[in-house]
Each structure stands twice: as structure tokens, then as C-alpha cells.
């Protein structure tokens, strides 16, 4: 029983519900408990590359620190007991509580987002939205085509670089690469249009009309999905109780 095996639609709805509820909590203890609890659940019920998790967390950590700093320095709460003075500004208890709440809320939102992102296969998520969320096949297969275009564009871009290198174009510095971008955009767009036409003809030849169709890969809902969703909801309930 892991979050990787959890039904993506149920996981998405549960995480979204927790984030929506967390937005109405105005104390620092609830988001702190959600953040720590999410980490514990992710350690126990997932197989995540924590080095990758840490790299994703770094920019949001700076965002949380920036939120803490700006709220302390430019906070408008002037009532209450003054705890300390920062750059000539009196920082009250209310300022500290508000700053801690907002910064910890950023970390809690990030932890929940990474829980969903790092344990969800995009392909299974789209299949699940079609099967459980009744998503239109036109939208679903458009998303699939979009995912497919990223490696194609990367491959065509590398081919353009190699072609220009064979013709004597030398790009030795980063500035040379930036200056050379306009020479790559038009052929890259032309290749993308041709590729899109080929994909459209291929889908039409295989009978794709956008109508509901049978799928080979079935993303089922199991009892473990509800157990993991219940753990997240219980975590949020305990966090709210801690913050009261």
C-alpha cells in the first residue's frame, strides 16, 4: 500500500481538499503539523527520491523565508505586545504569529503538492480522470499528445544544433547560444507543425473521433485508496485539533 499505487483522482481530490481547508487555518501549529505529518506519511507509504524532493523544496523554502521576512518587516499589526524591534519597526506578537502562519502554510502546501506530484504517473492520472472523472477523451488525448511532443522537440532541437555545427556554426559560449536562438525557432516550429499533422492523420486513421472508448489500462479504485485518503484526512483533523 503506497501512494504510488493510490488512485490518482482520489489522491488529487484528497490533497485539494486538504489545501482548501488549510487556507482557512490562521494559526502556525496547524500548517506545521500538516507539513511534518505529510513527511511522515510520505516516508512510510511511498518510495520517493529524497534528493529530488529536496531540490524541488529549495525554491519554496526561500519563498517561505521571504514571506516570513516581509511579514515581520512590513506587517501592519501594530496592536499587542512588542516582542522586538527590527530595522526600527516594532514587531508585535500578532506579527510573529501571522508571519509564522503564512510561511509554514507555504511549506505545508509544497509538501502536499510534492506528495501528489512525485508519487503520480501522469499517464495513470489522465486515464483515471477519463475513467473516474469522466474527462472528455478529446482533452485527455490532447494532453497525451502534449506529453509526447516534449521529447520530440528536444530531439529535433539537437538535430538542428548538429546540422548547424556541420555547416560551420560554432557556439562556444552561452551568449552565442542565446544569439543563435532566432535561427532555430522557425525550423523548429515548422517541424512541430509537420509532426502535429502526422499525429492528427494517424489518430484519424485509427478511428479516433473523441467519443467514449474502451481503454486497455484500467485504473481501478481499491480499498487501499480509501485507507490512504483517510490517513490524510485524519492527519488534517489532528492538525486542526493541535492548532485549537
MOPEPE-V586025 format. One line per field, one symbol per residue. burial: # if it has 24 or more other ideal C-beta (glycine too) atoms within 12 Angstrom, else .. A space follows every 10 residues. Layout:
# MOPEPE-V586025
burial = ???
This chain:
# MOPEPE-V586025
burial = ..######## #####..##. ##..#.#### #####.###. ##..##.#.. ..#...#..# ...#..##.. ##..#..... .......... ##.####### ########## ########## ...####### ##..#.#..# #..##..... ..#..##..# #......... .......... ...#...#.. ##........ .......... ........#. ....#..##. ###.##..## ..#.
